[in-house]
Amino acid sequence: MNKLITAVFVSLSVLITSVVFAQNTATLRHGLSIDQDAEPDRMPVVQNDDIKRKRSYPMQPPTIPHKIDGYRVDTNSNKCLSCHSRNLSSDSQAPMVSVTHYMDRDGNFLASVSPRRYFCSQCHVVQTNAKPHVESDFVDLDDLLKAAQSKPKE
């Protein structure tokens, strides 16, 4: 009898968990039932305006303000460095990569980009016109400091 009660309890627990999960999953499906297919979102368009963007937090890697479709970045070549390297940035008018990219892990300067900084898209990303999945209430540190300074002292 104990085994029967345990089996029924486990079955009910699994059933309730499945129903709760299905209800939560349905909200991610834009109100469609599990047997309906949602229309996929449109592919976001990469912003290609070459305008330097404000960073959201200290030490944030800069975002890439142009398309990089077809850019080859592998162990044999790096298309990014054809414009952003130290010796070519003056001709291309592109910002030079940071001097930190020319340093090894011990802080020694190198003649070329450090192997640990060679694969640009590990840190730098393009921006798209996609709507955020989750709204953000992030406030930049500079804005917080300005608000604190302008606040009347008691």
C-alpha positions in Angstrom: 0.0 0.0 0.0 2.9 2.3 0.8 4.4 1.8 -2.6 1.1 2.6 -4.3 0.7 5.8 -2.3 4.3 6.8 -3.1 3.8 6.0 -6.8 0.6 8.1 -6.9 2.3 11.0 -5.1 5.2 10.9 -7.5 2.9 10.8 -10.5 0.9 13.7 -9.3 4.0 15.7 -8.5 5.3 15.1 -12.1 1.9 16.0 -13.5 1.7 19.2 -11.5 5.2 20.2 -12.4 4.5 19.5 -16.1 1.4 21.7 -16.0 3.2 24.5 -14.3 6.1 24.3 -16.7 3.8 24.2 -19.7 2.0 27.3 -18.4 5.3 29.1 -17.9 6.5 28.0 -21.3 3.3 29.2 -23.0 4.2 32.7 -21.9 7.4 32.5 -23.7 5.5 31.3 -26.8 3.5 34.6 -27.0 0.3 33.0 -25.8 0.3 30.1 -28.3 -0.4 26.6 -27.2 2.3 24.0 -27.3 0.9 22.5 -30.5 1.1 25.7 -32.4 4.1 27.2 -34.2 4.9 30.8 -33.6 5.9 33.1 -36.5 9.7 33.5 -36.0 11.0 37.0 -35.2 12.6 38.8 -38.1 16.4 38.7 -38.3 17.7 41.9 -36.7 19.5 44.3 -39.0 23.1 45.1 -38.1 23.6 48.8 -37.5 26.1 50.1 -40.0 26.6 53.8 -39.1 30.2 53.9 -38.1 29.3 56.1 -35.1 31.2 55.5 -31.9 28.7 54.5 -29.1 28.8 55.4 -25.5 29.8 52.6 -23.2 27.4 51.2 -20.7 29.9 50.4 -17.9 33.5 51.0 -17.1 36.0 48.8 -19.0 33.3 47.7 -21.5 34.8 46.7 -24.8 33.7 49.1 -27.5 31.0 47.8 -29.8 31.6 47.4 -33.5 29.8 50.2 -35.4 29.7 48.5 -38.8 28.9 45.2 -40.4 31.5 42.4 -40.1 29.8 39.8 -42.3 32.4 37.9 -44.2 35.3 39.2 -42.1 37.8 36.5 -41.7 39.3 36.2 -38.2 41.2 33.0 -37.7 44.7 31.8 -36.8 45.9 32.8 -40.3 44.4 36.2 -40.8 42.4 39.0 -39.0 40.4 41.3 -41.3 39.8 43.7 -38.4 43.5 44.5 -38.2 43.6 45.6 -41.9 42.0 48.9 -40.6 42.5 49.0 -36.9 46.2 47.9 -36.5 48.7 50.4 -35.2 50.4 50.9 -38.6 47.2 51.0 -40.8 44.8 53.1 -38.6 46.1 56.4 -39.9 45.4 55.5 -43.5 42.0 54.0 -42.8 41.0 56.6 -40.2 39.7 53.8 -38.0 40.4 53.9 -34.3 43.6 52.0 -33.4 43.1 49.0 -31.2 44.0 49.7 -27.6 47.7 49.5 -26.5 46.5 46.8 -24.1 46.0 44.5 -27.1 49.8 44.7 -27.7 50.7 43.5 -24.2 51.2 40.0 -23.0 49.8 38.7 -19.7 52.9 40.0 -17.8 52.4 43.6 -19.1 55.3 43.4 -21.6 54.7 45.3 -24.9 54.8 43.2 -28.1 55.4 44.2 -31.7 52.1 42.7 -32.9 48.7 42.1 -31.3 48.8 39.6 -28.5 47.5 36.1 -29.3 45.0 36.4 -26.4 43.6 39.6 -27.9 43.6 38.4 -31.6 40.1 37.1 -31.9 38.2 40.4 -31.8 34.6 39.2 -31.7 35.2 37.4 -28.3 34.7 40.8 -26.7 33.6 43.2 -29.4 30.1 42.8 -30.9 28.0 44.5 -33.6 24.8 46.2 -32.7 21.4 45.4 -34.2 18.0 47.0 -34.3 16.6 44.1 -32.2 14.3 45.0 -29.3 15.7 43.8 -26.0 14.0 40.7 -24.6 14.2 42.2 -21.1 13.9 45.9 -20.3 16.8 47.4 -18.5 16.8 50.0 -15.8 20.6 50.4 -15.9 21.9 53.8 -15.0 25.4 54.9 -16.0 27.8 55.6 -13.2 28.4 59.1 -14.4 24.6 59.8 -14.3 24.5 58.5 -10.8 27.4 60.8 -9.7 25.7 63.8 -11.4 22.4 63.1 -9.6 24.2 62.7 -6.3 26.1 66.0 -6.8 22.9 67.9 -7.8 21.0 66.5 -4.8 20.5 69.2 -2.2 22.5 68.5 1.0 20.5 68.3 4.2 
